[in-house]
Amino acid sequence: MKVLIVGATGYVGGAVERAFRARGHQTVAIARSDVARAKLALQGVETISADAARPETLKAPVKNAEAVIYCVQATDADPWQVDLNAIRLIATTMAGTENTFLYVSGAWVYGDTGEFVDEAAPINPPALVKKRANLERMVLNMVKIGIRSHVVRAGIVYGDGGGIPAMFVHSARERHAATIVGSGSNRWATIARNDLAPLIALVAERGKPGAIYNAVDDSAFTVREIAEAASRGAGAGGAIAQINPEMLGEFGDCLMLDQRISSARAKRDLGWRPMSPNLVEELERGSYLTAQLAS
């Protein structure tokens, strides 16, 4: 399958490209700059010049692909508008082809869950990601115009020294205590980058059109437990410090979410299993510290 990756230079997108290539697919990555092209070329990735912020540039590469994976981490002034315009163009271009489109979303759209929820649960997105729910609806409705569309809702992504958990290690290094928002009694739904990427490939290959798949592991650690592990791994002895969520605005609200989410659908329908060390193990063993010292 010829797979176009939109967002391949990002933290998630790079792993997604490697996962498809490892499964024997031909991958092509969107590169919006000379720097991006050079970065991807060093990894042996075929690139094409285009930019999600200029959606008309996506038309030709989308036409030439059998599957399009959208995992953009837009940094423009209005990232949601970038996504909206790009996905509209992709939908128009792919209409009637019965080709595959997959949008990588996030588990924050569920809001606070308390106990376990699955894909059938109603969503209650906090303000920061409220527009993501609209994008999901647009993607799922693509099945009505002849596109095999899917949504993957990823938990907080970790691994290889990156993602939101890196903030704990950074604060432990700089201030000798991992900084948490609030008391840290809330639980995070998490997923290793190297488990998320193969699931995305599986969904694209044989997921049910018009379906949502949660991408989370089986852990249910509190933020305090995660931060203490990061602190120990960074040599700060498990020390943590608390800040008021208001200091981080809407992002702080998301970090305060209490979530337990089931990925039973992906396990049952696609045979997927998370294989990586859980987040606490990853942080405890110091791999994040090693990655930050090397950067």
Order of alpha helices (4+ residues) and beta strands (2+ residues): beta-alpha-beta-alpha-beta-alpha-beta-alpha-beta-beta-alpha-beta-beta-alpha-beta-beta-alpha-beta-alpha-beta-alpha-beta-alpha-alpha-alpha
